[in-house]
Amino acid sequence: MKLLILLFSFLISSFSYTQVSLSADGPGNTYELITSKLAPGYNPIEAPGQKKGDCDNHSSFPDTHISEVFSQELQKHVFKFVIHVKEDNDRCKKFDRQRNEIKSYKSSPDNLKGVLGETVEYKWKFKLDKNFQPSKKFTHLHQLKAVGGLDKDMPLVTLTARKASLDRLELRYSSGLDQNTLTTVALDKFRGHWVDVTETVTYEEKGKAKFSIVIKNLKTGAKILEYTSNTLRMWKTNADFIRPKWGIYRSLKHSHDLRDEELLFADFVITEI
């Protein structure tokens, strides 16, 4: 009996090790909270104005670009990601775009890195403002991106909002350097609504790989976007691993179409199945 109890305890502890959750717990120490979950002791945040005296002009914005606010709708604290059209750029490296994202990366624990042969489930919630304005070029909200290899610059999977005759959210895919749109949904189905996302990936070469994503309206439970495939290649050539990114990463080439935005996120969960 003692042996069975020990074995059960080991299995439970092993499962908990393969799952990482990140939820807001109230204002203050937001960057520290994110770091403690995604890359303890390192920096999994790519946000403007992180370093004093950097090239961004944030004298008018004393608060950090990621904070925690209370959601009356969810009745709990959530993460607020902020981006400013004129003041922000991409980490003082690129000035035709701007980025405010969190990620797992090379300094993250191994259970936050998708490697060949693994199945990983990503869950999160997000809400676009009812007047959210995307770029014609790209406005990425989520990416699965390779670290290492020949094709690391092009995300494997992307959720991006795009301005068009009918603004839309696109599910984009690339196993190399070319990118294709798998499906699209009218952006008005997202604006002003909390949505719940479940994305499951078996990281493998074509024939063994699997990919699925379901996005639901959190209030009604109605499916807004659903896509499943067993025929895609869910890997990048010579990649070390695949990692998730969340936030807002947008082009400034049509900055007249944009405005300062606030994007809400909640309840990130990464589970190795």
Buried (B, 14 or more C-beta within 10 A) or exposed (E): EEEEEEEEEEEEEEEEEBEBEBBBEEEEEBBEBBBEBBBEEEBBBBBBBBEEEEEBBBEEBEEBBBBBEEBEEBEBBBBBBBBBBEBBBBBEEEEEBBBBBBBBBEEBEEBBBBBBEBBBBBBBBBBBEEEBBBBBBBBBBBBBBBBBBEBBEBBBBBBBBBBEEEBBBBBBBBBEEEBEEBBBBEBBBBBEBBBBBBBBBBBBEEEBBBBBBBBBBBEEEEEBBEBEEEEBBBBBBEBBBBBBBBBBBBBBEEBEBBEEBBBBBBBBBBBBE
